[in-house]
Amino acid sequence: MRNQTREERSPGSRRRPALLWLLLPYVLFLGVLPLVNRVTPTVLGLPFLFFWVLLATLATPLSVWLARRGDRARGRM
C-alpha cells in the first residue's frame, strides 16, 4: 500500500489529537464512578459522590473548550 498524502486521505481519517479532551468527561463520569461511589468523606458539606459529579460537570465545558481550541490552532475551524 502506498503512502497517502494529506490531501488524498478521507476526511474521517485525519488525526485530531485535540479531540482526546472529549474523553475526559466520559472518564470522569463513568470510568471512575465505581471508585468514588461512597458517602464519606464529605467535601464542602457534600457527600463525596455528589462532589465528584459536580466536579465532573464543571470540567466538561473546560474539556470541550480545550478540544475546540486545539482544532482552531490547527486551522480546522
PyMOL Python script that loads the backbone (N, CA, C, O; Angstrom):
from pymol import cmd

cmd.read_pdbstr("""\
ATOM      1  N   MET A   1       0.847  -1.175   0.000  1.00  0.00           N
ATOM      2  CA  MET A   1       0.000   0.000   0.000  1.00  0.00           C
ATOM      3  C   MET A   1       0.894   1.239   0.000  1.00  0.00           C
ATOM      4  O   MET A   1       1.843   1.333   0.778  1.00  0.00           O
ATOM      5  N   ARG A   2       0.588   2.155  -0.853  1.00  0.00           N
ATOM      6  CA  ARG A   2       1.420   3.357  -0.945  1.00  0.00           C
ATOM      7  C   ARG A   2       1.021   4.367   0.128  1.00  0.00           C
ATOM      8  O   ARG A   2      -0.102   4.349   0.633  1.00  0.00           O
ATOM      9  N   ASN A   3       1.947   5.233   0.460  1.00  0.00           N
ATOM     10  CA  ASN A   3       1.658   6.274   1.444  1.00  0.00           C
ATOM     11  C   ASN A   3       0.747   7.321   0.834  1.00  0.00           C
ATOM     12  O   ASN A   3       0.967   7.765  -0.292  1.00  0.00           O
ATOM     13  N   GLN A   4      -0.263   7.710   1.566  1.00  0.00           N
ATOM     14  CA  GLN A   4      -1.188   8.718   1.075  1.00  0.00           C
ATOM     15  C   GLN A   4      -0.769  10.082   1.609  1.00  0.00           C
ATOM     16  O   GLN A   4      -0.354  10.222   2.759  1.00  0.00           O
ATOM     17  N   THR A   5      -0.888  11.070   0.748  1.00  0.00           N
ATOM     18  CA  THR A   5      -0.616  12.426   1.213  1.00  0.00           C
ATOM     19  C   THR A   5      -1.809  12.927   1.992  1.00  0.00           C
ATOM     20  O   THR A   5      -2.869  12.301   2.009  1.00  0.00           O
ATOM     21  N   ARG A   6      -1.626  14.042   2.626  1.00  0.00           N
ATOM     22  CA  ARG A   6      -2.686  14.606   3.464  1.00  0.00           C
ATOM     23  C   ARG A   6      -3.951  14.901   2.655  1.00  0.00           C
ATOM     24  O   ARG A   6      -5.059  14.730   3.163  1.00  0.00           O
ATOM     25  N   GLU A   7      -3.800  15.335   1.420  1.00  0.00           N
ATOM     26  CA  GLU A   7      -4.944  15.683   0.591  1.00  0.00           C
ATOM     27  C   GLU A   7      -5.702  14.448   0.118  1.00  0.00           C
ATOM     28  O   GLU A   7      -6.899  14.540  -0.156  1.00  0.00           O
ATOM     29  N   GLU A   8      -5.034  13.284   0.012  1.00  0.00           N
ATOM     30  CA  GLU A   8      -5.657  12.088  -0.502  1.00  0.00           C
ATOM     31  C   GLU A   8      -6.434  11.324   0.548  1.00  0.00           C
ATOM     32  O   GLU A   8      -7.257  10.477   0.199  1.00  0.00           O
ATOM     33  N   ARG A   9      -6.204  11.590   1.808  1.00  0.00           N
ATOM     34  CA  ARG A   9      -6.891  10.866   2.877  1.00  0.00           C
ATOM     35  C   ARG A   9      -8.353  11.256   2.921  1.00  0.00           C
ATOM     36  O   ARG A   9      -8.738  12.372   2.573  1.00  0.00           O
ATOM     37  N   SER A  10      -9.143  10.314   3.355  1.00  0.00           N
ATOM     38  CA  SER A  10     -10.562  10.627   3.521  1.00  0.00           C
ATOM     39  C   SER A  10     -10.734  11.537   4.727  1.00  0.00           C
ATOM     40  O   SER A  10      -9.901  11.519   5.633  1.00  0.00           O
ATOM     41  N   PRO A  11     -11.798  12.333   4.757  1.00  0.00           N
ATOM     42  CA  PRO A  11     -11.987  13.287   5.857  1.00  0.00           C
ATOM     43  C   PRO A  11     -12.053  12.633   7.225  1.00  0.00           C
ATOM     44  O   PRO A  11     -11.650  13.256   8.208  1.00  0.00           O
ATOM     45  N   GLY A  12     -12.536  11.423   7.329  1.00  0.00           N
ATOM     46  CA  GLY A  12     -12.642  10.765   8.621  1.00  0.00           C
ATOM     47  C   GLY A  12     -11.339  10.187   9.136  1.00  0.00           C
ATOM     48  O   GLY A  12     -11.267   9.765  10.290  1.00  0.00           O
ATOM     49  N   SER A  13     -10.305  10.159   8.303  1.00  0.00           N
ATOM     50  CA  SER A  13      -9.055   9.529   8.715  1.00  0.00           C
ATOM     51  C   SER A  13      -8.018  10.535   9.208  1.00  0.00           C
ATOM     52  O   SER A  13      -6.876  10.156   9.469  1.00  0.00           O
ATOM     53  N   ARG A  14      -8.381  11.782   9.339  1.00  0.00           N
ATOM     54  CA  ARG A  14      -7.433  12.777   9.824  1.00  0.00           C
ATOM     55  C   ARG A  14      -7.152  12.572  11.296  1.00  0.00           C
ATOM     56  O   ARG A  14      -8.025  12.153  12.056  1.00  0.00           O
ATOM     57  N   ARG A  15      -5.949  12.866  11.684  1.00  0.00           N
ATOM     58  CA  ARG A  15      -5.599  12.786  13.100  1.00  0.00           C
ATOM     59  C   ARG A  15      -5.997  14.084  13.766  1.00  0.00           C
ATOM     60  O   ARG A  15      -5.660  15.171  13.298  1.00  0.00           O
ATOM     61  N   ARG A  16      -6.711  13.958  14.853  1.00  0.00           N
ATOM     62  CA  ARG A  16      -7.162  15.133  15.591  1.00  0.00           C
ATOM     63  C   ARG A  16      -6.936  14.897  17.078  1.00  0.00           C
ATOM     64  O   ARG A  16      -7.884  14.598  17.805  1.00  0.00           O
ATOM     65  N   PRO A  17      -5.692  15.027  17.541  1.00  0.00           N
ATOM     66  CA  PRO A  17      -5.408  14.711  18.944  1.00  0.00           C
ATOM     67  C   PRO A  17      -6.114  15.627  19.933  1.00  0.00           C
ATOM     68  O   PRO A  17      -6.289  15.255  21.093  1.00  0.00           O
ATOM     69  N   ALA A  18      -6.517  16.800  19.509  1.00  0.00           N
ATOM     70  CA  ALA A  18      -7.209  17.709  20.425  1.00  0.00           C
ATOM     71  C   ALA A  18      -8.549  17.134  20.860  1.00  0.00           C
ATOM     72  O   ALA A  18      -9.057  17.485  21.925  1.00  0.00           O
ATOM     73  N   LEU A  19      -9.125  16.257  20.049  1.00  0.00           N
ATOM     74  CA  LEU A  19     -10.421  15.677  20.400  1.00  0.00           C
ATOM     75  C   LEU A  19     -10.315  14.673  21.545  1.00  0.00           C
ATOM     76  O   LEU A  19     -11.336  14.235  22.074  1.00  0.00           O
ATOM     77  N   LEU A  20      -9.108  14.305  21.929  1.00  0.00           N
ATOM     78  CA  LEU A  20      -8.943  13.420  23.082  1.00  0.00           C
ATOM     79  C   LEU A  20      -9.423  14.090  24.367  1.00  0.00           C
ATOM     80  O   LEU A  20      -9.748  13.406  25.337  1.00  0.00           O
ATOM     81  N   TRP A  21      -9.469  15.423  24.378  1.00  0.00           N
ATOM     82  CA  TRP A  21     -10.007  16.132  25.545  1.00  0.00           C
ATOM     83  C   TRP A  21     -11.464  15.755  25.789  1.00  0.00           C
ATOM     84  O   TRP A  21     -11.942  15.841  26.920  1.00  0.00           O
ATOM     85  N   LEU A  22     -12.174  15.341  24.745  1.00  0.00           N
ATOM     86  CA  LEU A  22     -13.579  14.990  24.897  1.00  0.00           C
ATOM     87  C   LEU A  22     -13.773  13.655  25.621  1.00  0.00           C
ATOM     88  O   LEU A  22     -14.895  13.314  25.996  1.00  0.00           O
ATOM     89  N   LEU A  23     -12.708  12.911  25.817  1.00  0.00           N
ATOM     90  CA  LEU A  23     -12.790  11.687  26.606  1.00  0.00           C
ATOM     91  C   LEU A  23     -12.796  11.973  28.106  1.00  0.00           C
ATOM     92  O   LEU A  23     -13.204  11.124  28.899  1.00  0.00           O
ATOM     93  N   LEU A  24     -12.351  13.152  28.493  1.00  0.00           N
ATOM     94  CA  LEU A  24     -12.270  13.494  29.912  1.00  0.00           C
ATOM     95  C   LEU A  24     -13.622  13.395  30.621  1.00  0.00           C
ATOM     96  O   LEU A  24     -13.688  12.751  31.668  1.00  0.00           O
ATOM     97  N   PRO A  25     -14.706  13.996  30.112  1.00  0.00           N
ATOM     98  CA  PRO A  25     -15.986  13.841  30.810  1.00  0.00           C
ATOM     99  C   PRO A  25     -16.439  12.387  30.899  1.00  0.00           C
ATOM    100  O   PRO A  25     -16.981  11.972  31.923  1.00  0.00           O
ATOM    101  N   TYR A  26     -16.226  11.623  29.858  1.00  0.00           N
ATOM    102  CA  TYR A  26     -16.608  10.212  29.875  1.00  0.00           C
ATOM    103  C   TYR A  26     -15.870   9.468  30.984  1.00  0.00           C
ATOM    104  O   TYR A  26     -16.469   8.697  31.733  1.00  0.00           O
ATOM    105  N   VAL A  27     -14.581   9.705  31.079  1.00  0.00           N
ATOM    106  CA  VAL A  27     -13.790   9.029  32.110  1.00  0.00           C
ATOM    107  C   VAL A  27     -14.203   9.493  33.498  1.00  0.00           C
ATOM    108  O   VAL A  27     -14.320   8.679  34.414  1.00  0.00           O
ATOM    109  N   LEU A  28     -14.427  10.797  33.664  1.00  0.00           N
ATOM    110  CA  LEU A  28     -14.800  11.313  34.977  1.00  0.00           C
ATOM    111  C   LEU A  28     -16.170  10.822  35.423  1.00  0.00           C
ATOM    112  O   LEU A  28     -16.353  10.492  36.595  1.00  0.00           O
ATOM    113  N   PHE A  29     -17.131  10.766  34.514  1.00  0.00           N
ATOM    114  CA  PHE A  29     -18.478  10.349  34.891  1.00  0.00           C
ATOM    115  C   PHE A  29     -18.618   8.840  35.009  1.00  0.00           C
ATOM    116  O   PHE A  29     -19.218   8.355  35.968  1.00  0.00           O
ATOM    117  N   LEU A  30     -18.079   8.088  34.059  1.00  0.00           N
ATOM    118  CA  LEU A  30     -18.337   6.647  34.036  1.00  0.00           C
ATOM    119  C   LEU A  30     -17.136   5.795  34.437  1.00  0.00           C
ATOM    120  O   LEU A  30     -17.293   4.801  35.146  1.00  0.00           O
ATOM    121  N   GLY A  31     -15.965   6.167  34.000  1.00  0.00           N
ATOM    122  CA  GLY A  31     -14.791   5.334  34.242  1.00  0.00           C
ATOM    123  C   GLY A  31     -14.369   5.280  35.692  1.00  0.00           C
ATOM    124  O   GLY A  31     -13.938   4.233  36.175  1.00  0.00           O
ATOM    125  N   VAL A  32     -14.486   6.394  36.392  1.00  0.00           N
ATOM    126  CA  VAL A  32     -14.003   6.484  37.766  1.00  0.00           C
ATOM    127  C   VAL A  32     -15.139   6.316  38.766  1.00  0.00           C
ATOM    128  O   VAL A  32     -14.892   6.222  39.968  1.00  0.00           O
ATOM    129  N   LEU A  33     -16.357   6.276  38.295  1.00  0.00           N
ATOM    130  CA  LEU A  33     -17.514   6.217  39.186  1.00  0.00           C
ATOM    131  C   LEU A  33     -17.470   5.079  40.206  1.00  0.00           C
ATOM    132  O   LEU A  33     -17.799   5.321  41.368  1.00  0.00           O
ATOM    133  N   PRO A  34     -17.085   3.862  39.846  1.00  0.00           N
ATOM    134  CA  PRO A  34     -17.023   2.817  40.877  1.00  0.00           C
ATOM    135  C   PRO A  34     -16.017   3.125  41.989  1.00  0.00           C
ATOM    136  O   PRO A  34     -16.171   2.636  43.108  1.00  0.00           O
ATOM    137  N   LEU A  35     -15.013   3.909  41.702  1.00  0.00           N
ATOM    138  CA  LEU A  35     -14.004   4.244  42.716  1.00  0.00           C
ATOM    139  C   LEU A  35     -14.460   5.352  43.661  1.00  0.00           C
ATOM    140  O   LEU A  35     -13.988   5.424  44.795  1.00  0.00           O
ATOM    141  N   VAL A  36     -15.354   6.202  43.219  1.00  0.00           N
ATOM    142  CA  VAL A  36     -15.771   7.342  44.042  1.00  0.00           C
ATOM    143  C   VAL A  36     -17.172   7.162  44.614  1.00  0.00           C
ATOM    144  O   VAL A  36     -17.699   8.084  45.237  1.00  0.00           O
ATOM    145  N   ASN A  37     -17.775   6.023  44.422  1.00  0.00           N
ATOM    146  CA  ASN A  37     -19.142   5.786  44.888  1.00  0.00           C
ATOM    147  C   ASN A  37     -19.137   5.507  46.393  1.00  0.00           C
ATOM    148  O   ASN A  37     -19.206   4.356  46.824  1.00  0.00           O
ATOM    149  N   ARG A  38     -19.054   6.577  47.177  1.00  0.00           N
ATOM    150  CA  ARG A  38     -19.083   6.468  48.631  1.00  0.00           C
ATOM    151  C   ARG A  38     -19.664   7.734  49.227  1.00  0.00           C
ATOM    152  O   ARG A  38     -19.638   8.789  48.593  1.00  0.00           O
ATOM    153  N   VAL A  39     -20.171   7.642  50.399  1.00  0.00           N
ATOM    154  CA  VAL A  39     -20.788   8.789  51.055  1.00  0.00           C
ATOM    155  C   VAL A  39     -19.742   9.568  51.848  1.00  0.00           C
ATOM    156  O   VAL A  39     -19.741  10.799  51.837  1.00  0.00           O
ATOM    157  N   THR A  40     -18.857   8.856  52.532  1.00  0.00           N
ATOM    158  CA  THR A  40     -17.817   9.525  53.308  1.00  0.00           C
ATOM    159  C   THR A  40     -16.524   9.468  52.529  1.00  0.00           C
ATOM    160  O   THR A  40     -16.303   8.464  51.852  1.00  0.00           O
ATOM    161  N   PRO A  41     -15.690  10.411  52.564  1.00  0.00           N
ATOM    162  CA  PRO A  41     -15.719  11.640  53.345  1.00  0.00           C
ATOM    163  C   PRO A  41     -16.650  12.677  52.713  1.00  0.00           C
ATOM    164  O   PRO A  41     -17.093  12.522  51.575  1.00  0.00           O
ATOM    165  N   THR A  42     -16.928  13.708  53.453  1.00  0.00           N
ATOM    166  CA  THR A  42     -17.700  14.821  52.904  1.00  0.00           C
ATOM    167  C   THR A  42     -16.737  15.919  52.495  1.00  0.00           C
ATOM    168  O   THR A  42     -15.748  16.181  53.178  1.00  0.00           O
ATOM    169  N   VAL A  43     -17.033  16.550  51.387  1.00  0.00           N
ATOM    170  CA  VAL A  43     -16.209  17.648  50.875  1.00  0.00           C
ATOM    171  C   VAL A  43     -17.124  18.841  50.695  1.00  0.00           C
ATOM    172  O   VAL A  43     -18.115  18.763  49.969  1.00  0.00           O
ATOM    173  N   LEU A  44     -16.804  19.935  51.345  1.00  0.00           N
ATOM    174  CA  LEU A  44     -17.620  21.149  51.307  1.00  0.00           C
ATOM    175  C   LEU A  44     -19.060  20.864  51.747  1.00  0.00           C
ATOM    176  O   LEU A  44     -19.998  21.485  51.248  1.00  0.00           O
ATOM    177  N   GLY A  45     -19.229  19.937  52.667  1.00  0.00           N
ATOM    178  CA  GLY A  45     -20.549  19.599  53.175  1.00  0.00           C
ATOM    179  C   GLY A  45     -21.342  18.673  52.275  1.00  0.00           C
ATOM    180  O   GLY A  45     -22.496  18.367  52.574  1.00  0.00           O
ATOM    181  N   LEU A  46     -20.759  18.226  51.192  1.00  0.00           N
ATOM    182  CA  LEU A  46     -21.431  17.314  50.258  1.00  0.00           C
ATOM    183  C   LEU A  46     -20.848  15.916  50.392  1.00  0.00           C
ATOM    184  O   LEU A  46     -19.652  15.770  50.645  1.00  0.00           O
ATOM    185  N   PRO A  47     -21.670  14.889  50.228  1.00  0.00           N
ATOM    186  CA  PRO A  47     -21.092  13.538  50.136  1.00  0.00           C
ATOM    187  C   PRO A  47     -20.114  13.486  48.956  1.00  0.00           C
ATOM    188  O   PRO A  47     -20.271  14.196  47.962  1.00  0.00           O
ATOM    189  N   PHE A  48     -19.119  12.636  49.095  1.00  0.00           N
ATOM    190  CA  PHE A  48     -18.049  12.616  48.102  1.00  0.00           C
ATOM    191  C   PHE A  48     -18.566  12.375  46.690  1.00  0.00           C
ATOM    192  O   PHE A  48     -18.065  12.987  45.747  1.00  0.00           O
ATOM    193  N   LEU A  49     -19.556  11.501  46.517  1.00  0.00           N
ATOM    194  CA  LEU A  49     -20.086  11.219  45.182  1.00  0.00           C
ATOM    195  C   LEU A  49     -20.713  12.464  44.561  1.00  0.00           C
ATOM    196  O   LEU A  49     -20.506  12.731  43.378  1.00  0.00           O
ATOM    197  N   PHE A  50     -21.479  13.231  45.343  1.00  0.00           N
ATOM    198  CA  PHE A  50     -22.084  14.459  44.822  1.00  0.00           C
ATOM    199  C   PHE A  50     -21.009  15.467  44.438  1.00  0.00           C
ATOM    200  O   PHE A  50     -21.102  16.126  43.402  1.00  0.00           O
ATOM    201  N   PHE A  51     -19.989  15.581  45.282  1.00  0.00           N
ATOM    202  CA  PHE A  51     -18.888  16.490  44.973  1.00  0.00           C
ATOM    203  C   PHE A  51     -18.199  16.073  43.674  1.00  0.00           C
ATOM    204  O   PHE A  51     -17.858  16.924  42.852  1.00  0.00           O
ATOM    205  N   TRP A  52     -17.995  14.766  43.485  1.00  0.00           N
ATOM    206  CA  TRP A  52     -17.334  14.264  42.279  1.00  0.00           C
ATOM    207  C   TRP A  52     -18.155  14.583  41.019  1.00  0.00           C
ATOM    208  O   TRP A  52     -17.602  15.002  40.003  1.00  0.00           O
ATOM    209  N   VAL A  53     -19.471  14.381  41.095  1.00  0.00           N
ATOM    210  CA  VAL A  53     -20.335  14.672  39.950  1.00  0.00           C
ATOM    211  C   VAL A  53     -20.318  16.168  39.649  1.00  0.00           C
ATOM    212  O   VAL A  53     -20.307  16.563  38.483  1.00  0.00           O
ATOM    213  N   LEU A  54     -20.316  17.001  40.683  1.00  0.00           N
ATOM    214  CA  LEU A  54     -20.224  18.447  40.483  1.00  0.00           C
ATOM    215  C   LEU A  54     -18.906  18.813  39.820  1.00  0.00           C
ATOM    216  O   LEU A  54     -18.882  19.621  38.892  1.00  0.00           O
ATOM    217  N   LEU A  55     -17.824  18.234  40.281  1.00  0.00           N
ATOM    218  CA  LEU A  55     -16.504  18.495  39.692  1.00  0.00           C
ATOM    219  C   LEU A  55     -16.457  18.054  38.229  1.00  0.00           C
ATOM    220  O   LEU A  55     -15.928  18.776  37.384  1.00  0.00           O
ATOM    221  N   ALA A  56     -17.000  16.889  37.925  1.00  0.00           N
ATOM    222  CA  ALA A  56     -17.012  16.389  36.547  1.00  0.00           C
ATOM    223  C   ALA A  56     -17.879  17.268  35.651  1.00  0.00           C
ATOM    224  O   ALA A  56     -17.549  17.493  34.487  1.00  0.00           O
ATOM    225  N   THR A  57     -18.994  17.765  36.200  1.00  0.00           N
ATOM    226  CA  THR A  57     -19.871  18.643  35.430  1.00  0.00           C
ATOM    227  C   THR A  57     -19.181  19.951  35.104  1.00  0.00           C
ATOM    228  O   THR A  57     -19.345  20.479  34.004  1.00  0.00           O
ATOM    229  N   LEU A  58     -18.417  20.478  36.032  1.00  0.00           N
ATOM    230  CA  LEU A  58     -17.690  21.719  35.785  1.00  0.00           C
ATOM    231  C   LEU A  58     -16.498  21.511  34.851  1.00  0.00           C
ATOM    232  O   LEU A  58     -16.077  22.445  34.168  1.00  0.00           O
ATOM    233  N   ALA A  59     -15.957  20.309  34.816  1.00  0.00           N
ATOM    234  CA  ALA A  59     -14.816  20.019  33.937  1.00  0.00           C
ATOM    235  C   ALA A  59     -15.252  19.784  32.494  1.00  0.00           C
ATOM    236  O   ALA A  59     -14.431  19.904  31.585  1.00  0.00           O
ATOM    237  N   THR A  60     -16.506  19.456  32.261  1.00  0.00           N
ATOM    238  CA  THR A  60     -16.983  19.161  30.911  1.00  0.00           C
ATOM    239  C   THR A  60     -16.863  20.359  29.969  1.00  0.00           C
ATOM    240  O   THR A  60     -16.307  20.194  28.883  1.00  0.00           O
ATOM    241  N   PRO A  61     -17.349  21.558  30.318  1.00  0.00           N
ATOM    242  CA  PRO A  61     -17.165  22.687  29.391  1.00  0.00           C
ATOM    243  C   PRO A  61     -15.697  23.037  29.173  1.00  0.00           C
ATOM    244  O   PRO A  61     -15.315  23.496  28.096  1.00  0.00           O
ATOM    245  N   LEU A  62     -14.882  22.821  30.190  1.00  0.00           N
ATOM    246  CA  LEU A  62     -13.453  23.077  30.043  1.00  0.00           C
ATOM    247  C   LEU A  62     -12.835  22.138  29.006  1.00  0.00           C
ATOM    248  O   LEU A  62     -12.028  22.569  28.184  1.00  0.00           O
ATOM    249  N   SER A  63     -13.205  20.876  29.041  1.00  0.00           N
ATOM    250  CA  SER A  63     -12.648  19.935  28.072  1.00  0.00           C
ATOM    251  C   SER A  63     -13.156  20.220  26.658  1.00  0.00           C
ATOM    252  O   SER A  63     -12.408  20.058  25.694  1.00  0.00           O
ATOM    253  N   VAL A  64     -14.410  20.641  26.520  1.00  0.00           N
ATOM    254  CA  VAL A  64     -14.936  20.997  25.200  1.00  0.00           C
ATOM    255  C   VAL A  64     -14.202  22.225  24.668  1.00  0.00           C
ATOM    256  O   VAL A  64     -13.867  22.285  23.485  1.00  0.00           O
ATOM    257  N   TRP A  65     -13.955  23.196  25.532  1.00  0.00           N
ATOM    258  CA  TRP A  65     -13.219  24.396  25.120  1.00  0.00           C
ATOM    259  C   TRP A  65     -11.796  24.042  24.695  1.00  0.00           C
ATOM    260  O   TRP A  65     -11.299  24.572  23.702  1.00  0.00           O
ATOM    261  N   LEU A  66     -11.134  23.147  25.439  1.00  0.00           N
ATOM    262  CA  LEU A  66      -9.774  22.749  25.072  1.00  0.00           C
ATOM    263  C   LEU A  66      -9.745  22.013  23.733  1.00  0.00           C
ATOM    264  O   LEU A  66      -8.817  22.200  22.946  1.00  0.00           O
ATOM    265  N   ALA A  67     -10.751  21.178  23.470  1.00  0.00           N
ATOM    266  CA  ALA A  67     -10.819  20.481  22.184  1.00  0.00           C
ATOM    267  C   ALA A  67     -11.039  21.474  21.046  1.00  0.00           C
ATOM    268  O   ALA A  67     -10.414  21.362  19.991  1.00  0.00           O
ATOM    269  N   ARG A  68     -11.917  22.435  21.257  1.00  0.00           N
ATOM    270  CA  ARG A  68     -12.175  23.447  20.228  1.00  0.00           C
ATOM    271  C   ARG A  68     -10.940  24.306  19.981  1.00  0.00           C
ATOM    272  O   ARG A  68     -10.608  24.623  18.839  1.00  0.00           O
ATOM    273  N   ARG A  69     -10.272  24.675  21.056  1.00  0.00           N
ATOM    274  CA  ARG A  69      -9.055  25.488  20.937  1.00  0.00           C
ATOM    275  C   ARG A  69      -7.974  24.735  20.166  1.00  0.00           C
ATOM    276  O   ARG A  69      -7.265  25.321  19.349  1.00  0.00           O
ATOM    277  N   GLY A  70      -7.851  23.426  20.432  1.00  0.00           N
ATOM    278  CA  GLY A  70      -6.863  22.626  19.716  1.00  0.00           C
ATOM    279  C   GLY A  70      -7.178  22.507  18.243  1.00  0.00           C
ATOM    280  O   GLY A  70      -6.270  22.547  17.412  1.00  0.00           O
ATOM    281  N   ASP A  71      -8.447  22.362  17.901  1.00  0.00           N
ATOM    282  CA  ASP A  71      -8.832  22.300  16.493  1.00  0.00           C
ATOM    283  C   ASP A  71      -8.608  23.637  15.800  1.00  0.00           C
ATOM    284  O   ASP A  71      -8.158  23.674  14.655  1.00  0.00           O
ATOM    285  N   ARG A  72      -8.916  24.720  16.476  1.00  0.00           N
ATOM    286  CA  ARG A  72      -8.709  26.041  15.874  1.00  0.00           C
ATOM    287  C   ARG A  72      -7.231  26.313  15.678  1.00  0.00           C
ATOM    288  O   ARG A  72      -6.849  26.946  14.694  1.00  0.00           O
ATOM    289  N   ALA A  73      -6.389  25.847  16.593  1.00  0.00           N
ATOM    290  CA  ALA A  73      -4.952  26.065  16.463  1.00  0.00           C
ATOM    291  C   ALA A  73      -4.398  25.344  15.246  1.00  0.00           C
ATOM    292  O   ALA A  73      -3.411  25.783  14.656  1.00  0.00           O
ATOM    293  N   ARG A  74      -5.031  24.239  14.867  1.00  0.00           N
ATOM    294  CA  ARG A  74      -4.584  23.515  13.676  1.00  0.00           C
ATOM    295  C   ARG A  74      -5.291  23.981  12.418  1.00  0.00           C
ATOM    296  O   ARG A  74      -5.074  23.422  11.343  1.00  0.00           O
ATOM    297  N   GLY A  75      -6.137  24.998  12.536  1.00  0.00           N
ATOM    298  CA  GLY A  75      -6.806  25.567  11.373  1.00  0.00           C
ATOM    299  C   GLY A  75      -7.984  24.757  10.886  1.00  0.00           C
ATOM    300  O   GLY A  75      -8.292  24.783   9.695  1.00  0.00           O
ATOM    301  N   ARG A  76      -8.652  24.037  11.770  1.00  0.00           N
ATOM    302  CA  ARG A  76      -9.773  23.195  11.352  1.00  0.00           C
ATOM    303  C   ARG A  76     -11.111  23.909  11.416  1.00  0.00           C
ATOM    304  O   ARG A  76     -12.077  23.445  10.811  1.00  0.00           O
ATOM    305  N   MET A  77     -11.195  25.014  12.126  1.00  0.00           N
ATOM    306  CA  MET A  77     -12.470  25.735  12.244  1.00  0.00           C
ATOM    307  C   MET A  77     -12.332  27.106  11.657  1.00  0.00           C
ATOM    308  O   MET A  77     -13.291  27.877  11.655  1.00  0.00           O
TER     309      MET A  77
END
""", "prot")
cmd.dss("prot")
cmd.show_as("cartoon", "prot")
cmd.util.cbc("prot")
cmd.orient("prot")
